[in-house]
Amino acid sequence: FSVAVAVARGQVLQEPFAQTLEGTGINISCSHPKIQTNDWIHWYRQLPGRGPEFVGSANKGFKELPDILGQLSISADRHSSALWLRRPRRGDAAVYYCALG
């Protein structure tokens, strides 16, 4: 089943589609080569039939996201980030977005 679908928007670029098996971890990546010094990377997801919800944000390193059993990681040069879902369930199937701000 599909766990993650992502789209390109302005200053960020994401893979158009990703899928995994229930319980099998998945990495959702985002490229943002034009990130500015003061920008933070924010992640959101939109479940079917619902509005977007905030997942987490960071500006460097790693951040644990206990609410979704995942982790947000930022590359050393800050030009890319990734959202790792450790044990995705069917309820995690959504559109995942990253944004700068």
C-alpha positions in Angstrom: 0.0 0.0 0.0 1.1 3.6 -0.5 2.6 5.3 2.5 4.0 8.4 1.0 3.3 10.6 -1.9 5.2 13.9 -2.3 5.2 16.8 -4.8 7.5 19.5 -6.0 6.8 23.0 -4.7 8.9 26.1 -5.3 12.2 25.8 -3.4 11.9 22.1 -2.6 11.9 19.0 -4.6 10.5 15.6 -3.6 10.0 12.2 -5.1 6.5 11.9 -6.7 5.7 8.5 -5.1 6.9 6.0 -2.6 5.4 2.9 -1.1 6.3 0.2 1.5 4.8 -2.7 3.3 3.0 -2.2 6.6 5.7 -2.3 9.4 8.6 -1.8 7.0 10.5 1.4 7.5 10.5 4.1 4.7 12.6 7.1 4.1 10.9 10.1 2.5 13.5 12.6 1.1 13.3 16.3 0.2 15.9 18.3 -1.6 16.2 22.1 -0.9 19.5 23.3 -2.5 18.6 27.0 -2.2 17.9 26.9 1.5 18.8 30.2 3.3 20.8 30.5 6.5 17.9 31.2 8.8 15.5 28.7 7.1 14.0 25.8 9.1 12.7 22.7 7.3 9.1 21.9 8.1 7.3 18.6 7.4 3.6 18.2 7.0 1.3 15.4 6.0 -2.2 15.3 4.6 -4.3 12.2 5.3 -7.0 11.3 2.8 -10.0 13.5 3.2 -8.4 15.7 5.8 -6.4 19.0 6.0 -2.6 19.1 6.3 -1.2 18.4 9.8 2.2 19.4 11.1 4.7 16.6 11.6 7.9 18.3 12.8 10.6 20.8 12.0 14.3 21.2 12.4 17.2 23.3 11.2 20.1 20.8 11.7 21.0 17.3 12.8 18.3 14.8 13.8 15.0 15.2 15.6 12.9 12.3 17.0 9.2 12.4 16.2 7.6 10.1 18.7 4.0 10.9 17.5 4.6 9.2 14.2 7.4 6.8 15.4 9.9 8.5 13.1 12.9 10.8 12.8 13.6 13.9 10.9 17.2 14.2 9.6 19.0 17.2 8.0 22.1 16.7 5.9 25.3 18.5 7.0 25.1 21.0 4.2 21.3 21.5 4.9 20.6 20.9 1.2 18.4 17.9 1.9 16.3 16.3 4.6 14.6 13.1 5.2 11.6 11.9 7.1 12.1 8.3 8.4 9.0 6.3 9.4 10.1 3.3 11.4 7.0 1.2 11.4 4.4 2.7 9.1 0.8 1.6 9.4 -2.0 1.9 6.9 -3.1 5.0 8.7 0.2 6.7 7.8 -0.7 6.6 4.1 -0.7 10.3 3.1 0.7 13.0 1.1 3.9 14.2 2.8 5.2 17.7 2.2 8.4 19.5 3.2 8.7 23.3 3.2 11.2 26.0 4.1 10.6 29.0 6.3 
